[in-house]
Amino acid sequence: MKMNPEELLQADRDYIWHPYSAIESDQPIFPVASAEGVRLKLVDGRELIDGMASWWCVLHGYNHPEMNRAIEVQIKQMSHVMFGGLTHAPAVELAKKLVELTPEPLKKVFFSDSGSISVEVAMKMAIQYWHAKGQPEKQRFLAFRSGYHGDTFQAMSVCDPVNGMHTLFTGVLARQHFVDSPTCRFGEPCSDQDIRQFEQKLEAEQGNIAAVILEPIVQNAGGMHFYSAEYLCRVRQLCDQYDVLLILDEIATGFGRTGRLFGCEHAEISPDIMCVGKALTGGYLTLAATLTTQQVSETISSGDPGLFMHGPTFMANPLACAVSLASIRLLMESPWQQRVSHIEQQLQQGLEPCRALPQVADVRILGAIGVVELVAPVNMKTIQPQFVERGVWIRPFGKMIYLMPAYVMEDTDLQALTDAIYQVVQGL
Ligand SMILES: *Cc1c(COP(=O)(O)O)cnc(C)c1O
């Protein structure tokens, strides 16, 4: 029995919990019937140009024939098999591809089912590494204010302590070390003063720190800050100097979003452990991976208990691996650098005028990311319908109104998105 749109919305209200929301929310919610290219089609027939890429995952558009085909072919072979004691071509080929694309020392791949879990896995790897090296006291992490690494407990423990609501979970969350987010902006140099707080903390606490964890170049859900590549470079040097591992969370920055394939390439550094997720499957299915070096993987395996202690039920799901391979192939065969830099120029032109508005505190553009930071937090209940009325899907958070379009978006669609932002912000 098919529900009409009103019944659907009522049943949604009756039964479903949406992300970061109350169970009986007064926030508007919009039922989607289908999606094609860069457009979401609502059940009432309206079409919205999608500026969010479904939380930064969709690179080539929705309902892409080649990605659909990759899943159709795979589903006829097998949708899933357990990964304990078994393996399959989609996982092997994807792991090989990820090792090829990521910086040189990353050689080993652990698949998991979401970004947060890939962060859990990364943190576990770091702890097991030091355990195997006979330094089990190195089990805490040094993280950054305004960072975001996911919603599970260990990932939450390294998120911004205020946004991450640490007070709500005091006594439950692992206590980590924090430093201020980098103040030197992207494109600027990093002075000794800029890195001092980080260096002092690392020096003082190195004996109990397993790893530094941060998002390279862009702090995403924690505030959309773009920071200096030189800062990241110095973080790498200091991690080596103080014998601490470096975990880079490339879940949002990976696969070209910042104009380089991975964020760390801006600084020409590589981490000891890297997390990828989000755009890995081009937005089709949930899959993430944690990559590490030969050295870390061998150390863990030579220690006690000689095994890496993790193994999700849906590890390396073949459908997800197959569609990831298709997405990566499409990306690498496309002129993605030109597309991203063209989007960057267009975002610059379209959003820069917002800077003159009194409601706006800052406008920041990097690669295919455009951010308008407001002076005051938005009212989601009123702002969301205003975007929908203008035929666009833009979902702000806090003071941030941002765009992260699919790389295949046409100029006119991107223009419609930036125009909508200008108009809505002007009317606030
Ligand atoms: C989204 C995100 C995560 C969490 O990924 P999920 O798939 O939502 O668990 C972790 N780190 C960063 C940088 C992210 O953007």
PDBQT file of the ligand as one rigid body, heavy atoms in Angstrom, charges set to zero:
ROOT
HETATM    1  C1  LIG A 501      31.524  12.958   8.014  1.00  0.00    +0.000 C 
HETATM    2  C2  LIG A 501      32.828  12.893   8.677  1.00  0.00    +0.000 A 
HETATM    3  C3  LIG A 501      33.140  11.859   9.572  1.00  0.00    +0.000 A 
HETATM    4  C4  LIG A 501      32.146  10.800   9.975  1.00  0.00    +0.000 C 
HETATM    5  O1  LIG A 501      31.744   9.995   8.921  1.00  0.00    +0.000 OA
HETATM    6  P1  LIG A 501      30.368   9.157   9.028  1.00  0.00    +0.000 P 
HETATM    7  O2  LIG A 501      30.339   8.372   7.761  1.00  0.00    +0.000 OA
HETATM    8  O3  LIG A 501      29.274  10.157   9.149  1.00  0.00    +0.000 OA
HETATM    9  O4  LIG A 501      30.472   8.301  10.234  1.00  0.00    +0.000 OA
HETATM   10  C5  LIG A 501      34.407  11.840  10.121  1.00  0.00    +0.000 A 
HETATM   11  N1  LIG A 501      35.312  12.784   9.810  1.00  0.00    +0.000 NA
HETATM   12  C6  LIG A 501      35.055  13.786   8.949  1.00  0.00    +0.000 A 
HETATM   13  C7  LIG A 501      36.120  14.775   8.624  1.00  0.00    +0.000 C 
HETATM   14  C8  LIG A 501      33.795  13.895   8.370  1.00  0.00    +0.000 A 
HETATM   15  O5  LIG A 501      33.531  14.904   7.537  1.00  0.00    +0.000 OA
ENDROOT
TORSDOF 0
